Amino acid sequence: MGKSIFMTNQGKLDYKDVNGAIVVTKEKVKFIVVFIYATLVLLSSFVFNNSHEIISGMNKILQAPSILVTDYMAIGNIGSALFNSGLLMLISVFIVWKNKVEMNGPIMASIFTIGGFALFGKNLYNIWSIILGVYLYSIIQKESFSKYIVVAFFGTALGPMISQITFGLGFSLVQGMIIGNVVGIITGFILPPLASHFSQFHKGFNLYNLGFTAGVVGTVFMAIFRSFDLQSQGVLIVLEGYNLILGIYLATLFTSMIILGFIFNNKSFKGYKNILQSSGRAVADYVKIGGFGSTLINMGLLGLLTSAYIIMVKGELNGPTIGGVFTVVGFGAFGKHIKNILPILLGVYIATLLQIWDANSTGALLAALFGTTLAPIAGEYGWKNGMVAGFVHMAMVMNVGYLHGGMNLYNNGFSGGLVAATLVPIIDAFRK
């Protein structure tokens, strides 16, 4: 992601198509729609738990070390996890609005990604120091914070590092909070220049550029921690047994997106062909390319497809897997569509048939969902190469988590950067 994608222009229409192929939506309407979905996620928490249970669950979430894989639906309860998710999405929408940033594809992707990972790693405590660090960087550079909001939002991938230092490394509470948040500020401060630089490493074929950047930063900090004998071991705490109710919840949510997008699109699919013809290689802003209505349709379809994948392989719907679905849905505005993610899903699934991991295990499900970060490879080079990318990613992602000690939530983005940087030059060479 280069800096150019962070430059915004509040108040203008998202796209002017001289041929009339794209239905244009006003900026205010886009904000209202995203705000409504964030509010729906928050309010839906009360369908699953009462206010007392949600408060109790939120307290547990805030004090959890939160390293991979910590399911907030299991740590607290379903309601508190959804409340945390909706709350962080609303805060994100407010920050975007306050800074007069356009509701474009990258912004929508970042908001829904925050909402997804707020189900298993991000919370009201561990995101702020990273955002503050990015803000301080913008001040030092004498530039508007609006240019770096996407970096700030995606940079919260390292939120578990703050929680782990505070609650999981044996410091007193005061010591842990001070050290954790100082590390968070430093992390946020160095992310913008690193993200800009590392985008050249994978040439835009890894959509989770900040995931790769966060993986490198997390690896450096984890090496420093280990040099002081401060260890961070991955965990696996997940919820099971709620597929029916959560499946109905997700189906309702994503179907509403398709219907709403169809209505915004003048009851048509105008512009959606533009999205399907895009390779998805960054920067692919689908709000610009296909229009807001078509983007909502794409997001809803991706949500239904990825939810169905989890059910079809007999996996569990819980915080981490729903977080993966939310992230794919968010990137339905920024690089992913049903044509370029299917080869990745198939590649990962084939890998589970031949490798040592079961398709319905948590790790394999997350590899399939988040492995769609490599969708641009399928979009640019065809479905066969996309399947190869998914196959290789499955093996890679299971071996890189140790490097950052589970403190980078975007572990698949880290792996995806390595896979893209390795495969793309090889594919190019053989094509020539």
Secondary structure, 3 states (H helix, E strand, C coil): CCHHHHCCCCCCCCCCCCCCCCCCCCHHHHHHHHHHHHHHHHHHHHHHCCHHHHHHHHHHHHCCCCCCCECHHHHCCHHHHHHHHHHHHHHHHHHHHHCCCCCCHHHHHHHHHHHHHCCCCCCCCCCHHHHHHHHHHHHHCCCCHHHHHHHHHHHHHHHHHHHHHHHCCCCCHHHHHHHHHHHHHHHHHHHHHHHHHHHHHHCCCCCCHHHHHHHHHHHHHHHHHHHCCCCCCCCCECCCCCHHHHHHHHHHHHHHHHHHHHHHCCCCCCCHHHHHHCCCCCCCCHHHHCCHHHHHHHHHHHHHHHHHHHHHCCCCCCHHHHHHHHHHHHHHHCCCCHHHHHHHHHHHHHHHHHCCCCCCCHHHHHHHHHHHHHHHHHHHHCHHHHHHHHHHHHHHHHHHHHHHCCCCCCHHHHHHHHHHHHHHHHHHHHHC
